[in-house]
């Protein structure tokens, strides 16, 4: 079965009643964890972005403490898993401010991580790439927010 375009879906959904739409959303949520997470964000957390970001930062902290530091292989694998989770939550939010804040926080945690990421070229590359992505997201923000994030960015580059 081939999926239809977004426009076709939009047109078809405009003909459905509110109860039908509710049933479709619930049916969609049963199939994939990510669908349920997205609905949770849209219904409960999108109105308070600061609390959402704070919750994600706490999750990131927990994930960093759970990293197996036995070898850099396990560290890289865990860091990629954390980054995948962050990117997923950024996609839910669609806000550049959230993206910049979470990526800068990830970079900060990675920079502070022991053993040092400077001993692994791959981890250093992940750090540099995410720093560039944070800068890119910052460019699309208001000047005041850019200034605040720029200060954080400079702190990360000093270390």
Secondary structure, 3 states (H helix, E strand, C coil): CCCCCHHHHHHHHHCCCHHHHHHHHHHHHHHCHHHHHHHHHHHHHCCCHHHHHHHHHHHHHHHHHCCCCCCHHHHHHHHHHHHHHHHHHHHHHCCHHHHHHHHHHHHHHHHHCCCCHHHCHHHHHHHHHHHHHHHHHHCCCCHHHHHHHHHHHHHHHHC
